[in-house]
Amino acid sequence: MDIDKVLSALNNPVRRQILAWLKDRSNFPPALPEHAGLDGVCVGYIQDKANLSQSTVSTYMRLLKDAGLVVSERHGQWTFYQRDEQAIAEALRRLAEDV
């Protein structure tokens, strides 16, 4: 884990808010019937909640993924994201040791 990438990804209030929203699936509308049983939240729901353009949300999610804070899974034309709780815990542990 690159702690500098983590800090860079978290250096934006909207990206931090997205991570907070992803803690609880109820922050988003119910999954569509065809998505029942899939883990994570569709990027379209994240985009709607953040009220940002598709390109901005895609960039934000790529940065969070590159930092190891979220994982993604592609299903057809949809990408679903969820937090990587182990990676987040590891990042917090490393920050506590380093600071």
N, C-alpha and C positions, 0 to 999 in steps of 0.2 A: 504494500500500500504506500502510495506516494502522498505523504502528509501535506506537501505543498499543493497538490491537486485538490485534496480535500478542502484545504483552507480557501483556495481560489473558488471552488464550486460553492462554498458556503458564504462567500463574500458578496452575496446578493440577497436582499430580503425576500424577493419572490421565490428564489430557489429554496431558501430556508422554509418558506411558507408551504411550498409544494411538498417538501419532506414531511412537514407537520401534518398536512392533509392526508398524505399516504399512510400515516399511522393508523387511520381508522377509515375503512371502506365506506362507512355511512356518510362521509363528507361528500360523496358523489352520488349521482342518481343510480338506481338499481341497474344491474347489468342487463343487457338485452337478452331475450330468451336464447338466442344462438350463442351467447357468450357464457351461459350458465356453466358453472363448474370451473371456469378459468380463473387463475390467480391474477391478482393485480387489477389495475385500473387502466382503462383504455385512454390513450393519449388525448383523444378528442374530449373526454370528460375533463381532463386536466386543463386543456386549452380553454374550454368553456368557463371553468371555475376561475382561472387566472385572468380571463378576459384579455388575452394576448393573442397575437397572430400565431398561426401554425408554425411559421419558421422560427419565431422567437421561442416558443415552447419546445420545439424540436432541438434547438440549440441548448436550451437549459437542461433538457433531459439527457442530451449527449454529454454535457459537462458533468452532471450528477453521476451518470453511468461510468464515464471515464475515471471519475474519482473513486468509483467502487461503492457508492452510497445507495445506488438502486440497481436492480437487474431488470432486463426486459425480455419479453417473449413475444414472438411474432405469431399471429394466427390470421392467415389469409391477408387481408389488406390492413388489419389492425395490429397495433403494437400495444402491449400491456406492460405497465411498470409496477413494481413494488419495491419497497425498501429492503435493503440487505442489512437486517438487524445485526448480524455478526460483524459485518464490516463497520457499521456505525459504532458499535461497542468498542471495536478495536481502535478506531480513530480516536474516540474519546479517551481510551486508556493511554494511547500514545501521547496525546496532547497533555494529559495529566502528568505524565512522566517528564515530558520535554519542557514544560513551562514552569 
